[in-house]
Amino acid sequence: MKSYIKNHAFQLGITAAFVMAAVFGFLPAEASALPMFALMAAPTFDITEQVAQGRQQGSRRVELHYHIDANTLGDGTGLVAAETAGFGTLPAGYVHERLDAVLRTAEGVAATLDVGTEADPDCFMDGGDVNGTPNAKIALAGTEAATPGTYYHANTPIRLGPPAAAATLDDCILDLTFVGYMVDTTLEK
């Protein structure tokens, strides 16, 4: 009953005022002939506290995690300059937002790493320093070609390796996380 009165108080009050005005002749004849809802500017009920409110958004977020131990790459001795190792695949429909790279163990000598695809071997990371501070983010050079919003319409193998004329990678350990979202490739024409 309490909620009924709360929800209908405005309507009951305005109705009583119009009835009194009509009885005592304060309303013009045209106004008393209008239906009651036409005379009110406010909604009939205020149920904002009764209706759960929120914003729903479908999520197609994806994070692809890779733990790379250079000690186990290639033939078990790491990678020398210009060698590459395939380590995963970006699924068809992947839209790239960023690559998060965290160095876990430093290489021990000045060394850099490229991460990319066959078509562009350093599109995700171009010469990332893998001899930096352990448990810190590996800074990107800013020359990477895979900018946020890059779309991969087919399964795309990804690989890593030291750039040409770079030091051998055989001691560093790092985590790579590709962050993006998926689109429905069946909608492509």
N, C-alpha and C positions, 0 to 999 in steps of 0.2 A: 504494500500500500504506500509505503514511504517513497519508493522509487516512482510509483505512478504519479503521486502528487508532485514530486520533483520534476518529472518529465512533462507533466501537464500543467504546472503552475502558471506558466506564461500564457498558455492557451486559455486556461480557465479564467485568469485575471482579465485578459483582453476581451474574452467573450462576455464576462460580467459587465465590463465597462461599456461595451457596445449595446448590450441589452438595456442598461440603465439610460444610456444616451438616447436610444430609440424610444424607450417608454416616456421619457420626459421631453422628447421632441428636439433634442440637441443635434441630431443627425439629419442631414437633408434626406429626402425621400429616396433619392437615387442610391445613396450609400447604404440605407437599411435594406434595399432590395438585392444588394450584391451578396454572393456567398461569402461566408466568413473567411475562407482561405484567401480570397482576393483582397481582403482588407489588411492582412498580416504580411509584413516583410520578412519576418524571421521564420525558420523552419518549424514544422509542427513539433518535432522532438529534437532534443539535444542529447545524442547518445555518444558523444566523443569519449566519455570515460568508460563506456561499456564495450566499445569496439577495440579489439587489439589492433594497434597500428604499427607498421614497420615497413621496411623496404626489402623486397625480395629481389635477388638477382641471381640468375643461373650462373653457376661457376664452371668454367672450363679451364681453370688454372692448371698448370702442369709445372712440376719441377723435376728435372732429370738429374740425379746425383751420381757422381763417379768418384771413386777413391783411387787415385793413381799413385802407384809405388814404382818409381823409376828403376829400382833394383830388379824388378821382375819383368821389365819391358823387353821386347825383342827376343833375343836368345838367352835372356837372363842376365845379361851384362849391361843393360841400358841401351840408349840410342846415341849413335854418333851423329855428327853434323849431317843434315839433309835426310836422315832416316825418319820415317814416320811410323806410327802405330795406330791402327783403327781401334777405337774403344767403345763405340756406341753408334746409335742411329737416331736422328731426329725423325719422329713419325710424320707421315703425310698429314698436312693440315696444321702443323706447328707454326705459331707466330712467335718469333723471338723477341724478348724484351731486354734480357741482359744475361751476362755470364758472371756468376760470382765465383771467384777463385780464391781459395785460402791455402796458403803454404803451411804445411804441417812440420816438415823437416827441410832445412835448407840444403842445397846441393854441396856446399862447402867450398866451392870456387865460383868465380863469376860465370853465370850461365843464364840463358834465356830460353823461353818456350813459346812455340806457336801452337795455336789450336784453331782448326778450321775444317774445311771440307776438301774434297778432291779438286773442285773447281777453284777454291780460294783457300789455300792452306793456312792463312793467318787471319781469316775473317772474324773470328771470335776473340782471339788474343794474339797480338802481334808483338813478339819479343818481351813477354812478361818475365820479370826478374824472379827466378826461382832460387836465388841465394840471399833472399831478404830475411826479414824477421819471422821466425816460426810462429804459427797461429795468428798470422795477420793476413789481411787481404792483399792479393797480388794486384798491383795497380795495372790498369790497361794503358796502352800507349796512346790511345786516342786515334790511331790510324786503322782501327778495325773497320771492315766493310759491312759487317752485319749490324746495322743500326736497329734501334727499337722499331718493331713493326715489320721486320724482314719476314716474309712468308715462304714456307717450304711446302710446296704442293705435292711432293713425292717423298717417300722415305729417303733420307739423306744421311749417308754414313759420315761420321765425324772422326777426326784423327788429330794427333798431336805429334810434336817432334821439335828438336832444336832447329833453328834456322840454319841456312848454309853458313859454313865457316864458324859455327858456334861450338861451345864446349860440349863434351859428352854429358848426357843426363844419365847418371847411374846411382845417385844417392838421394835425390829430392823425393819428397812425398807431398802430395797436394790433393785437395778436394775441389772438384769442379761441379757447379750446379747451374744448369741451364734453366732459366726462369722464363716462362711464357704462357701462352694459352692455346687452346685447340679450336679450330673451326671445322665445320662439317664439310668434308671434301666431296660428299655426294651431291652437294648443291652446285658444284662447278659444272659449267657447260662447255 
